[in-house]
Amino acid sequence: MMVVRMRSTKSHRNNRRSHFRLVAPRFSVCESCKKPRLSHTACPHCGKYRGRAVINVQAKIDKKLKKQKERAKTHK
């Protein structure tokens, strides 16, 4: 069986792993509804991105409620 010729020391291994940490998500404030949202994404509360409406939030809510009602009927 092969043996590693230049074995990495514990300190070199740990120095390499020092960059493998989790990064906290960066939040910004929505200009229209003033709620926190992820940077570079549309606001999940109002559906706007850079002042423009890109997601129809009301349609999503209606679709979700409709699906819940159908699921409730089938499980009875």
N, C-alpha and C positions, 0 to 999 in steps of 0.2 A: 504494500500500500504506500502511496506517495505521502511525503511529509512536506509541509509548507516550509520553503527555505527562508523566506523573509517574513516571519510572523509579525503581525501588527501588535503593538503593545496595547495595554488597556487604555492608556491615555490617548493614543492615536485613534483607537476605536471610538472612545467616548467623544473626542473632538469632532469626529466625522458625524456622529449621531446627534450632536448638539443642534443641528439645523432641522431635525426631524420632528419638530414640535407642532402642536396644533396652533392654528392662528385664529383668533377671535374674529367673527364676522364684523365688517365695517358697516355701520348704520348711518344713514343720513335722514333728514327730515323732509317729508313730502311738502312741496310748495303749496298745494291746494288744500289738503286736509290736516296738515301739521302733525301727522302720525309718523313714527319711525318706519323706514323701509330700507331694504338692502340697496347699496349703491349699484348703479347701472341696471336696475330692474324696475319694472312698472310697480306702482303702489298697489298692494293687494286689497286695500280698503276702498280706494276711489277709482282705481283702474287707469290712472294717468301717468304718463312718463314725459318729463320735461314740458309740462303744461298741456300736453295733447292727450286726449282720451284714446287709449289703445285697447283696453279691455272693457267689455260690457259686464260690469260686476252684477248688476241686477239680473241679467239673463243667467249668469252662473248660479246665483242664489235660487232663482225660480227652478232651474234644472235640478238642483240638489234637493229641493223640497219635493218636487214631483217624484224623483227617484225614491225618496224616503217613504212617501205615501204608497207607492207601488209595492215597495218591499214590505210595508206593514200589512197590506192587503194579502199578499201571498203567504205570509207567515202565520196568519190566523187559522 
